[in-house]
Amino acid sequence: MEIYIGLSDSVRKQIAQSLCLFLADIYVLYVKTQNFHWNVIDSRFSSLQLFFEKQYKMLAKAIDEIAERIRNLGELAPGSLKQFLDMTSLKESDGNLSADEMIQELLKDHESICRFLRERILLVSKLGDEGTSEILIRLLSTHEKSAWMLRSQLLES
């Protein structure tokens, strides 16, 4: 069935491809954050476990929103671990890290996602997709806040 939402087929495909890369990164970050939630060992265990849980639940919502936006644009969203690992720019972690190393890895990943989102916001705005732009702007703010919160965990008193 033809999709007529004011964006050409080629524009929709281009935007969906960018969103697929973003989805892969967020999914890998979700798994990494959940892994750290399960495996953190530190004197701050209780607070870090709750902190990581809050972060991975936020990522789960973003995963669903981005996948649905890809479908709104008429494309299939990637949905297998193999697809995500083939597409992601992030690195996996086995979770065998100190708590501070876990926090530093998550911080690096959120900052990487922020840079990616800034580029994609400019692209989708230029292509006239205000719907995707609005979603990405909101998610950029969320990842910036996550990065700030992670940085705050590393500050010494």
Secondary structure as a PSIPRED ss2 file (coil, helix, strand):
# PSIPRED VFORMAT (PSIPRED V4.0)

   1 M C   1.000  0.000  0.000
   2 E C   1.000  0.000  0.000
   3 I C   1.000  0.000  0.000
   4 Y C   1.000  0.000  0.000
   5 I C   1.000  0.000  0.000
   6 G C   1.000  0.000  0.000
   7 L C   1.000  0.000  0.000
   8 S C   1.000  0.000  0.000
   9 D H   0.000  1.000  0.000
  10 S H   0.000  1.000  0.000
  11 V H   0.000  1.000  0.000
  12 R H   0.000  1.000  0.000
  13 K H   0.000  1.000  0.000
  14 Q H   0.000  1.000  0.000
  15 I H   0.000  1.000  0.000
  16 A H   0.000  1.000  0.000
  17 Q H   0.000  1.000  0.000
  18 S H   0.000  1.000  0.000
  19 L H   0.000  1.000  0.000
  20 C H   0.000  1.000  0.000
  21 L H   0.000  1.000  0.000
  22 F H   0.000  1.000  0.000
  23 L H   0.000  1.000  0.000
  24 A H   0.000  1.000  0.000
  25 D H   0.000  1.000  0.000
  26 I H   0.000  1.000  0.000
  27 Y H   0.000  1.000  0.000
  28 V H   0.000  1.000  0.000
  29 L H   0.000  1.000  0.000
  30 Y H   0.000  1.000  0.000
  31 V H   0.000  1.000  0.000
  32 K H   0.000  1.000  0.000
  33 T H   0.000  1.000  0.000
  34 Q H   0.000  1.000  0.000
  35 N H   0.000  1.000  0.000
  36 F H   0.000  1.000  0.000
  37 H H   0.000  1.000  0.000
  38 W H   0.000  1.000  0.000
  39 N H   0.000  1.000  0.000
  40 V C   1.000  0.000  0.000
  41 I C   1.000  0.000  0.000
  42 D C   1.000  0.000  0.000
  43 S C   1.000  0.000  0.000
  44 R C   1.000  0.000  0.000
  45 F H   0.000  1.000  0.000
  46 S H   0.000  1.000  0.000
  47 S H   0.000  1.000  0.000
  48 L H   0.000  1.000  0.000
  49 Q H   0.000  1.000  0.000
  50 L H   0.000  1.000  0.000
  51 F H   0.000  1.000  0.000
  52 F H   0.000  1.000  0.000
  53 E H   0.000  1.000  0.000
  54 K H   0.000  1.000  0.000
  55 Q H   0.000  1.000  0.000
  56 Y H   0.000  1.000  0.000
  57 K H   0.000  1.000  0.000
  58 M H   0.000  1.000  0.000
  59 L H   0.000  1.000  0.000
  60 A H   0.000  1.000  0.000
  61 K H   0.000  1.000  0.000
  62 A H   0.000  1.000  0.000
  63 I H   0.000  1.000  0.000
  64 D H   0.000  1.000  0.000
  65 E H   0.000  1.000  0.000
  66 I H   0.000  1.000  0.000
  67 A H   0.000  1.000  0.000
  68 E H   0.000  1.000  0.000
  69 R H   0.000  1.000  0.000
  70 I H   0.000  1.000  0.000
  71 R H   0.000  1.000  0.000
  72 N H   0.000  1.000  0.000
  73 L C   1.000  0.000  0.000
  74 G C   1.000  0.000  0.000
  75 E C   1.000  0.000  0.000
  76 L C   1.000  0.000  0.000
  77 A C   1.000  0.000  0.000
  78 P C   1.000  0.000  0.000
  79 G C   1.000  0.000  0.000
  80 S C   1.000  0.000  0.000
  81 L H   0.000  1.000  0.000
  82 K H   0.000  1.000  0.000
  83 Q H   0.000  1.000  0.000
  84 F H   0.000  1.000  0.000
  85 L H   0.000  1.000  0.000
  86 D H   0.000  1.000  0.000
  87 M H   0.000  1.000  0.000
  88 T C   1.000  0.000  0.000
  89 S C   1.000  0.000  0.000
  90 L C   1.000  0.000  0.000
  91 K C   1.000  0.000  0.000
  92 E C   1.000  0.000  0.000
  93 S C   1.000  0.000  0.000
  94 D C   1.000  0.000  0.000
  95 G C   1.000  0.000  0.000
  96 N C   1.000  0.000  0.000
  97 L C   1.000  0.000  0.000
  98 S C   1.000  0.000  0.000
  99 A H   0.000  1.000  0.000
 100 D H   0.000  1.000  0.000
 101 E H   0.000  1.000  0.000
 102 M H   0.000  1.000  0.000
 103 I H   0.000  1.000  0.000
 104 Q H   0.000  1.000  0.000
 105 E H   0.000  1.000  0.000
 106 L H   0.000  1.000  0.000
 107 L H   0.000  1.000  0.000
 108 K H   0.000  1.000  0.000
 109 D H   0.000  1.000  0.000
 110 H H   0.000  1.000  0.000
 111 E H   0.000  1.000  0.000
 112 S H   0.000  1.000  0.000
 113 I H   0.000  1.000  0.000
 114 C H   0.000  1.000  0.000
 115 R H   0.000  1.000  0.000
 116 F H   0.000  1.000  0.000
 117 L H   0.000  1.000  0.000
 118 R H   0.000  1.000  0.000
 119 E H   0.000  1.000  0.000
 120 R H   0.000  1.000  0.000
 121 I H   0.000  1.000  0.000
 122 L H   0.000  1.000  0.000
 123 L H   0.000  1.000  0.000
 124 V H   0.000  1.000  0.000
 125 S H   0.000  1.000  0.000
 126 K H   0.000  1.000  0.000
 127 L C   1.000  0.000  0.000
 128 G C   1.000  0.000  0.000
 129 D C   1.000  0.000  0.000
 130 E H   0.000  1.000  0.000
 131 G H   0.000  1.000  0.000
 132 T H   0.000  1.000  0.000
 133 S H   0.000  1.000  0.000
 134 E H   0.000  1.000  0.000
 135 I H   0.000  1.000  0.000
 136 L H   0.000  1.000  0.000
 137 I H   0.000  1.000  0.000
 138 R H   0.000  1.000  0.000
 139 L H   0.000  1.000  0.000
 140 L H   0.000  1.000  0.000
 141 S H   0.000  1.000  0.000
 142 T H   0.000  1.000  0.000
 143 H H   0.000  1.000  0.000
 144 E H   0.000  1.000  0.000
 145 K H   0.000  1.000  0.000
 146 S H   0.000  1.000  0.000
 147 A H   0.000  1.000  0.000
 148 W H   0.000  1.000  0.000
 149 M H   0.000  1.000  0.000
 150 L H   0.000  1.000  0.000
 151 R H   0.000  1.000  0.000
 152 S H   0.000  1.000  0.000
 153 Q H   0.000  1.000  0.000
 154 L H   0.000  1.000  0.000
 155 L C   1.000  0.000  0.000
 156 E C   1.000  0.000  0.000
 157 S C   1.000  0.000  0.000
